Amino acid sequence: MASYSTNEFRSGLKVMLDGEPCSILDNEFVKPGKGQAFNRVKLRNLNTGRVWERTFKSGESLEGADVMDHEMEYLYSDGEFFHFMDPTNFEQVQADEKAVGDAAQWLKEQDVCTVTLYNGAPLSVTPPNFVELEIVETDPGLKGDTAQGGTKPAHLSTGAVVKVPLFISQGEVIRVDTRSGEYVSRVKS
Amino acid sequence: MVALRSRAALYAALRTRFAERGVMEVETPLLASSPVTDPHIDAIATANPLSGDHPFYLQTSPEYAMKRLLAAGSGAIFQICKAFRGSEHGARHNPEFTMLEWYEPGVALESLMDEVAAVIRLAVGDKAVEHMTYRSAFLTAVGLDPHTASLDALRDCASQHMDINFESDERDTWLQLIMSAVVEPSFDGEAITFVVDFPESQAALANIAIDAQGQSVARRFEAFCGGLELANGYDELRDAGELLRRIRRDHQQRKASGQTLPPIDRNLLSAMQAGLPDCCGVAVGLDRLLMLATSSSRIDEVVAFPLDRV
């Protein structure tokens, strides 16, 4: 694996620190007009999700981490593992609950997710930014109440609960932003 | 466009002010045959314009050339020019940046600080001025005397404030880290803060003097405002022998860390041997001053085209 010097640290670069794969979030260059330069770096530990702040002398380097993002299709969950497939070569990987985390509530079969692999094994799963899911349970829709702006909870087919406008009914398909968990629009069937 | 207009207005105001004070504007070459020897400054090498063997360098500051003019009897001079430093890139650094550098023979460091405050006010309006020594700044912010604290005490102090990924047995490395990461951020961002009398080991090209506590200190100041280091001023070293000793020390440090050894600027050396007048000089970062004037958080916002768009 290549190694990267502090001036190559960019947001999103994956490096090894204390034996853990990390993603660089922020790299602040600090240098007095006269004197040693430093880099104050924020990194996310990809195993634990925790954010670390470390100070380096400029010019020091870290080993790159074998962490790659792959676009993969979600196949199914067998109760223990979530199975994904790379649609270009049909290779399958299985991710455990820890790797999938909160993404689980948005996973619909055949949707394409970003699966982050570390040494070939899934480290994390990012759902598509927008998913279209069916409402399996919500209070009855209030006809004509489109301007009020009130909301009610709705249970979706994948298990997620989102706030929807009052006029939405059970059985409808809605579009949701997975980054904020917010309702976006109705999907015309 | 707002930033470009502020820049034009600031340059006009600076030129008027210097003209009124009888400080002559000069221009010196951006290309240099010998870069600075400072181990922490990385000069950008360029091809030799006449296809000779040795490279040329983009100047890291007009200091050497302007000192040659002073030695030749120019009197008070200023320059607004580009300076270049390799590997310096971040929210407050661009490898190419604009410097205002000026020298005044026969003035005291304190009067130069007053004039720097006036220049900063040209850009950012009326602000209070605070003066402290390097020692008092450290004592207030972290309770350590930077001149006498042990290496271990400095290392512990830095480690209390941040997670550190390196080891160093250089006191200056720890002092500079604590200064940049802890002491400077504690300054009143609304005021212009001057820090004077640096550790002797960080003298660069400043004279050494004994302070009221009997401590040998470098007669240098830095000016800060709004969390930015804006200016670096010196009571200028005039002793050519001492200059050579400091260059030798820089070379040793560069050798130890595997850096290139830049050639010595013989022109500067002969100018200093011929006699540099007793003078003080200062460099002001004009891009940073414009960041303050336009409330910009990144240097990219005040230059016409940032590095990734040139």
Interface residues (C-beta under 8 A of the other chain):
Chain A: N7 L17 N27 E28 F29 V30 K31 P32 G33 K34 G35 Q36 A37 F38 R40 W52 E53 R54 T55 F56 K57 S58 G59 E60
Chain B: D38 H40 S87 E88 H89 G90 A91 R92 H93 M162 D163 I164 N165 F166 S168 E170 D172 T173 Q176 L177 M179 S180 A181 Q202 A204 R220 E222 E229 N232 A283 G285
